[in-house]
Amino acid sequence: MSMTRLDPIQPKYPAASPSEGEEEQTEAAFESALAQLSPRFGFRLHPQVRELAYALFQMGWTSGVRTGHTWPSLASVPLPDGMIHDAIGALVSAVGGRPPRLGQKVEYEGSVTGRHGSYWVTHIEAHLSLSGRPTAHYSLGEVRNGLLRPVLHNVHVESFKPLPEDFDRDAL
């Protein structure tokens, strides 16, 4: 069996920057998507994350416009709940975003494998290590019988992923 050399795939059309119309659509769609974020999420406080999110959104939106796959968004069909939160939350973390806060929901993936799952940050203990570096340990809890109960203690930040949801006592 012989291997034949394949010619590189040539695009049908030359690459082009987004047109003025595509940029206008992108801006409107991006602002519409951001409107789904809770103000408590703090996204507007992270200009670096916003710039990165916009660049990625523009790439996806322009690709969609050029391939004809943006019609659901153009028809004002909202994105699934949490989709924007999850995407922006991942960007905040990737760009060295803010540390987890009290009452924030997290996904625990640490060494206690039988306890993997979603929890609320119930306690944060911060101190300086012997080398003078700041460290923090977290307690994570769950709601039982209408009360928030800590179930994991002394958890390192590397053991969980912050989620863009805050504890809401009134929702219980």
matplotlib code that plots the C-alpha trace (Angstrom):
import matplotlib.pyplot as plt

x = [0.0, 1.5, 0.9, 0.0, 0.7, -2.4, -2.5, -3.4, -7.1, -7.7, -10.5, -13.2, -13.1, -10.2, -10.1, -11.7, -12.1, -15.6, -17.7, -19.3, -22.7, -21.1, -19.5, -22.9, -24.6, -21.8, -22.0, -25.8, -25.7, -22.9, -24.7, -27.9, -25.9, -24.3, -27.8, -28.3, -25.5, -26.4, -24.9, -23.5, -21.3, -18.9, -18.1, -17.9, -15.1, -12.9, -12.0, -9.4, -11.9, -14.5, -12.0, -11.2, -14.8, -15.7, -12.9, -14.0, -17.7, -17.0, -15.1, -18.0, -20.6, -18.9, -18.4, -22.0, -23.1, -20.9, -22.1, -25.8, -26.1, -27.1, -30.8, -31.9, -30.1, -31.4, -34.9, -34.4, -34.3, -32.5, -29.5, -29.9, -29.8, -26.2, -24.5, -23.2, -22.4, -20.4, -18.4, -17.6, -16.8, -14.3, -12.7, -12.5, -10.7, -8.4, -7.3, -6.5, -9.9, -11.1, -10.9, -14.0, -16.2, -18.5, -21.8, -20.5, -21.4, -18.5, -17.9, -15.7, -13.3, -10.8, -9.3, -12.4, -13.9, -17.1, -17.9, -17.5, -20.3, -21.7, -21.4, -21.6, -18.6, -19.5, -16.2, -12.9, -9.7, -6.9, -3.4, 0.2, 2.3, 5.7, 7.2, 5.0, 2.7, -1.0, -3.0, -6.6, -8.6, -12.3, -15.3, -17.9, -21.5, -24.9, -28.4, -30.1, -33.6, -33.5, -30.2, -26.7, -24.5, -20.7, -19.6, -16.1, -13.4, -9.8, -10.3, -7.7, -8.8, -7.2, -9.8, -12.8, -14.0, -16.0, -19.4, -21.2, -24.0, -24.5, -26.4, -29.9, -31.6, -34.9, -34.9, -35.1]
y = [0.0, 3.3, 6.7, 9.5, 13.1, 15.2, 18.7, 21.2, 22.1, 25.5, 27.6, 28.5, 32.2, 34.3, 35.2, 38.5, 40.6, 41.0, 43.4, 46.4, 44.6, 41.5, 43.8, 45.5, 42.1, 40.8, 43.8, 43.5, 39.8, 40.1, 42.7, 40.6, 37.6, 39.7, 40.9, 37.3, 37.6, 38.6, 41.9, 40.0, 38.0, 41.0, 40.4, 44.2, 44.5, 42.3, 44.3, 41.8, 39.0, 41.1, 41.7, 38.1, 37.0, 39.5, 38.3, 34.7, 35.6, 37.7, 34.8, 32.4, 34.9, 35.8, 32.1, 31.5, 34.4, 33.3, 29.7, 30.7, 29.2, 32.2, 32.1, 31.0, 34.0, 36.3, 35.1, 36.1, 32.6, 32.8, 30.7, 27.9, 29.0, 29.0, 28.8, 32.4, 32.1, 29.0, 30.4, 33.7, 32.0, 29.8, 32.9, 34.7, 31.7, 31.3, 34.9, 34.6, 35.8, 36.5, 33.9, 32.0, 34.0, 33.2, 31.9, 31.0, 27.7, 25.4, 22.0, 19.9, 17.6, 16.9, 13.9, 12.8, 11.2, 10.1, 13.7, 15.1, 17.4, 20.9, 22.8, 26.3, 28.1, 28.4, 29.5, 30.9, 30.9, 32.9, 33.3, 33.6, 30.5, 30.1, 31.4, 34.5, 33.5, 34.0, 30.7, 30.0, 27.0, 26.6, 24.9, 23.7, 22.9, 21.8, 22.6, 20.0, 20.5, 24.1, 24.8, 25.3, 22.6, 22.4, 19.0, 19.4, 21.3, 22.5, 22.3, 23.8, 26.1, 23.6, 21.0, 22.8, 25.0, 28.1, 28.4, 31.7, 31.2, 32.7, 31.3, 32.8, 32.1, 33.4, 30.7, 27.8]
z = [0.0, -1.0, 0.6, -1.7, -0.9, -0.5, -1.6, 1.1, 1.1, -0.5, 0.9, -1.5, -0.5, 0.7, 4.4, 5.2, 8.4, 9.7, 7.6, 9.1, 9.1, 10.8, 13.4, 14.2, 14.5, 16.7, 19.1, 19.4, 19.9, 22.5, 24.5, 24.3, 25.7, 28.4, 29.5, 30.7, 33.3, 36.8, 37.9, 40.9, 38.6, 38.3, 34.6, 33.9, 36.5, 34.3, 31.1, 30.1, 30.3, 28.4, 25.6, 25.3, 25.5, 22.8, 20.5, 20.8, 20.5, 17.3, 15.8, 16.5, 15.4, 12.2, 11.4, 12.0, 9.8, 7.0, 7.1, 7.7, 11.2, 13.3, 12.5, 16.0, 17.5, 14.9, 15.7, 19.3, 20.7, 24.0, 24.8, 27.4, 31.0, 32.4, 29.0, 29.1, 32.9, 32.3, 29.3, 31.0, 34.3, 32.5, 30.9, 34.3, 35.8, 32.8, 33.0, 36.7, 37.8, 41.3, 44.0, 45.2, 47.6, 50.4, 49.2, 45.7, 44.2, 43.3, 41.7, 44.0, 42.2, 45.0, 46.6, 48.5, 45.4, 47.1, 47.7, 44.1, 43.2, 43.7, 47.0, 48.4, 49.9, 53.6, 55.2, 54.0, 56.1, 54.7, 56.2, 55.2, 54.8, 56.5, 53.3, 53.4, 50.6, 51.0, 51.2, 51.7, 52.8, 52.2, 53.8, 51.4, 52.3, 51.1, 51.9, 54.2, 55.6, 54.6, 56.3, 54.9, 56.5, 56.0, 54.8, 53.5, 55.4, 54.7, 51.0, 48.7, 45.8, 43.3, 44.4, 43.0, 40.1, 41.0, 39.3, 38.5, 41.0, 44.4, 47.3, 47.6, 50.9, 49.5, 46.8, 49.3]

ax = plt.figure().add_subplot(projection="3d")
ax.plot(x, y, z, "-o")
ax.set_aspect("equal")
plt.show()
